[in-house]
Amino acid sequence: MSWTGLCDGHGGWGTDMARGILLALHIACGAAGLLLIPVIALREKGTRAHVLTGRAFVYALRGVALTAVGLVLLEPRRLWPFLLVAVFSVGLGETGRLAIRGRIGGGTTRHVGMMGGACIAFVTAVTAVNVPSPFAWIGVVVIGSVLVRVAVRRAAVRRVAVPSSAGPRPADEP
C-alpha cells in the first residue's frame, strides 16, 4: 500500500485503527477541555487552582490540535479545514499563556481575551460537528465573543495580578 493509500482515507493497513485511536484521543482531549472551561471561568483569577486548571486546559488544547493534525493527514481531502481551526485555536491558547507570563505585551487583558477565544473555538468546534445548523455555531461565536469582551473589560479594570500563593511558573510549563 502506498503512502497515499494509507493517508487518503481510502483503505490501507491500519488506517481504520489509526483513525479510531486518533479520534478517541481527540474526543477525550476535547471533552477534558470543555469540562475545564467553566471551572477556569469560575475560579478566582490568579489563584493556584486557576493556574493549574488553566495549564490543564492548554494541554487539552494542544492534544486536540495534535490529534486534529493526525486526522487531517489520514483524510486530507475531507478534513483539511480542521487543520486551520487547530492552528488558530492553539495559537490563541499559546498567545494567552505567553501574555500572562509576561513574554508578550498585553498582560492580563490579552491573556483573558486569547484564552477566551480558545474557549470559543472549543465550543464552536463541538457545536459545528454536532449541530447541523450554522446558526448554532454562529450563535456560540456571538455569545462567546460578548462574554469574552465583558471579561476583558473586567480584567482591565481590576488589573488582576497573580498572587504569590500561586507559586512560581517554571519557564518550560504552560
C-alpha positions, -999 to +999 in steps of 0.1 A: +000+000+000+014+034-009+016+064+014-013+080-005-034+049+001-026+050+037-033+087+042-062+094+019-088+076+040-095+050+013-081+019+028-047+008+037-035-013+065-040+003+099-059+033+086-091+025+103-073+017+135-052+048+134-083+069+127-101+053+156-073+059+180-067+095+169-105+102+171-108+087+206-078+108+218-093+139+200-126+134+217-110+127+251-089+159+249-118+179+237-141+166+265-114+175+290-111+210+276-148+215+276-152+204+312-123+227+323-138+258+307-164+265+334-141+255+361-115+280+349-141+307+344-155+303+379-121+301+397-107+333+412-082+346+388-046+342+397-051+316+423-032+283+423-064+264+414-069+288+384-033+284+372-034+246+374-067+242+357-055+267+331-024+246+325-046+215+321-068+234+295-037+243+275-026+207+275-061+197+263-060+223+236-026+210+224-039+174+225-069+184+203-047+202+179-022+174+176-048+147+171-066+170+145-033+171+125-032+133+126-068+130+115-062+155+087-032+135+075-054+104+072-082+122+053-068+154+039-094+160+012-123+158+036-107+173+068-082+199+057-103+228+071-098+214+106-061+220+103-068+257+101-091+255+131-065+236+151-037+260+143-059+290+151-071+276+184-037+266+196-024+300+186-050+317+207-042+295+237-004+298+234-007+336+230-029+338+261-004+317+280+026+338+270+007+370+277+000+362+314+036+351+318+048+385+306+066+371+275+045+392+251+027+425+257-009+429+269-006+411+302-038+401+319-062+416+294-046+399+264-045+367+284-082+368+291-090+377+255-069+350+239-079+322+264-115+333+259-110+330+222-096+295+226-127+286+247-150+299+220-130+278+194-135+247+215-173+252+219-177+263+183-159+232+170-181+208+191-212+227+180-203+227+143-196+190+144-228+180+163-254+205+153-262+207+115-273+244+115-247+271+110-269+293+131-259+272+162-222+277+159-226+314+148-246+319+180-218+303+200-193+328+185-215+358+190-225+350+226-189+338+235-174+370+220-197+392+241-188+372+273-151+374+265-153+412+258-170+416+292-143+395+309-115+416+292-131+448+304-133+435+339-097+424+338-086+458+326-104+474+355-091+450+381-056+446+367-056+412+382-022+402+394-010+367+401-007+364+439+024+348+454+002+319+466+000+307+430+037+299+432+064+303+406+057+294+370+086+274+355+095+286+320+091+252+304+055+247+316+023+263+302 
